[in-house]
Amino acid sequence: MARFAFKPVITSSKALVYKVCAALDMRRSVRAALTGLVGLSLAICAPLTWAGSLEQAKRLHERLTGVPPSAQTTVLSNMAALIDANNPRGAADLAMENEAFYRVTLVNWAAPWTNREQSVFVPFNDYIATVVGMVRDGEDFRSLLYGDILYTVDGASPGYALNSNAHYEDAASRALPLKAALQRQRQSDVTGLPAEATAGVMTSRAASKAFFIAGTNRAQLRFTLLNHLCHDLEQLHDVTRPPDRIRQDVSRSPGGDSRAFLNGCLGCHSGMDPLAQAFAYYNHQYDADNDLTGEQGQIQYNTEGQTDAETGTRVQAKYHINSATFRFGFITPDDRWDNYWRQGVNANLGWDASLPGSGNGAKSLGQELAHSEAFASCQATKTFEAMCLREPQTRDDFNQVETMVSHFKTAGYDAKSLFADAAIYCMGE
């Protein structure tokens, strides 16, 4: 199975150095009074903070690409010259010309978003390719969740197929250059989905296989929130939202105790179920008897005029699973979604006031999610972690993430700005 599997990790000793330096930095007044700590900070932290331009250029290149600059090129010296000229962004742009930025860094950045295990060790697929292509082309990264967009690989054989990942595995096995070979396509042209039913990577083959397979389609919402707003359901728990859209498959007295519902289940389902209704017409269709993983299955969408035999509407049968659990629960009639989290504690996710907060289908839901402040902040935080090999820790780190968000917006949501800003911030460490 073809994989792009490079993922740099920070050693535990280096992580300890960062923590010591961060602690010393936050205690300048104490450090000034304690000569020993001053010496320790100069001895350990100065090399991380005061790297010369050549060393900074090398680290900038390695963080962005995962590989050192080639000794046979002038890239390192050119990057160092740009850093000396107070143009580190120019140096970062030079590094991002390297194929490894696309084939290593971006592939490993996106890979965990494509599976429930959040593993980087997955085959190259259409979800990953679309992320890489959108970063390469400077697309508005918000459209990742709602655009009629999909990237294929020029030269890969066989061509794109709804029921096979062979196209992308061939590209990986032959190490086709993603910087040159990725081809932007209209998803509706490639997959046959109606344009209004396309929702960026949420309706990609990889996402269908991972998140529309079996179940009740709540997984598609949960992992989109986790991967692109950096919030899991437990963090969004709010028992103050009305329960009127919670489906029939959720018991109102689990274990015979209604308190478990009122203080637990309600907090997630009251907001999740009205949003997950957007996916009511989608399914990953596969032969469960002979294809346990759904590898040979494909996304299936009930278009206007199609009726599910079990529901009598366009709604997929999975939305009526376990309807006897609580027969007075909500019966999904269509794909209308409403964002109950625009009120209550989850208003702090920064929903776009210019949007109505409701709509029909996955595309409009994707726009609701991607136009939130949480989406931009999440991309900045994930990029910081990828480039700095650690989570934000100090006040300066969190200020840097805020600066990255601001630049991201100013740049028209071009994700390259995030990588450049984060790598530049950490190039002296």
HELIX and SHEET records of a PDB file:
HELIX    1   1 SER A   12  ASP A   25  1                                  14    
HELIX    2   2 ARG A   28  ALA A   33  1                                   6    
HELIX    3   3 THR A   35  THR A   49  1                                  15    
HELIX    4   4 SER A   53  THR A   65  1                                  13    
HELIX    5   5 VAL A   75  ASP A   84  1                                  10    
HELIX    6   6 PRO A   88  ALA A   95  1                                   8    
HELIX    7   7 GLU A   99  ALA A  100  1                                   2    
HELIX    8   8 PHE A  101  LEU A  106  3                                   6    
HELIX    9   9 VAL A  107  ALA A  110  1                                   4    
HELIX   10  10 ALA A  111  THR A  114  5                                   4    
HELIX   11  11 ASP A  126  ARG A  136  1                                  11    
HELIX   12  12 PHE A  141  LEU A  145  5                                   5    
HELIX   13  13 ALA A  166  SER A  173  1                                   8    
HELIX   14  14 LEU A  178  ALA A  181  1                                   4    
HELIX   15  15 GLN A  187  THR A  191  1                                   5    
HELIX   16  16 ALA A  195  ALA A  197  5                                   3    
HELIX   17  17 GLY A  200  THR A  203  5                                   4    
HELIX   18  18 ARG A  205  ALA A  207  1                                   3    
HELIX   19  19 SER A  208  PHE A  212  3                                   5    
HELIX   20  20 ARG A  218  HIS A  228  1                                  11    
HELIX   21  21 LEU A  233  LEU A  236  5                                   4    
HELIX   22  22 PRO A  254  GLY A  256  5                                   3    
HELIX   23  23 SER A  258  ALA A  260  1                                   3    
HELIX   24  24 PHE A  261  CYS A  265  3                                   5    
HELIX   25  25 LEU A  266  ALA A  276  1                                  11    
HELIX   26  26 GLN A  277  PHE A  279  5                                   3    
HELIX   27  27 ALA A  317  HIS A  320  5                                   4    
HELIX   28  28 TYR A  340  ARG A  342  5                                   3    
HELIX   29  29 VAL A  345  LEU A  349  5                                   5    
HELIX   30  30 GLY A  361  ALA A  370  1                                  10    
HELIX   31  31 GLU A  373  CYS A  388  1                                  16    
HELIX   32  32 ARG A  395  THR A  410  1                                  16    
HELIX   33  33 LYS A  416  CYS A  426  1                                  11    
SHEET    1   A 2 LEU A 150  VAL A 153  0                                        
SHEET    2   A 2 LEU A 182  GLN A 185 -1                                        
SHEET    1   B 2 TYR A 282  GLN A 285  0                                        
SHEET    2   B 2 GLN A 298  TYR A 301 -1                                        
SHEET    1   C 2 ARG A 336  ASP A 338  0                                        
SHEET    2   C 2 SER A 358  ASN A 360 -1                                        
END                                                                             
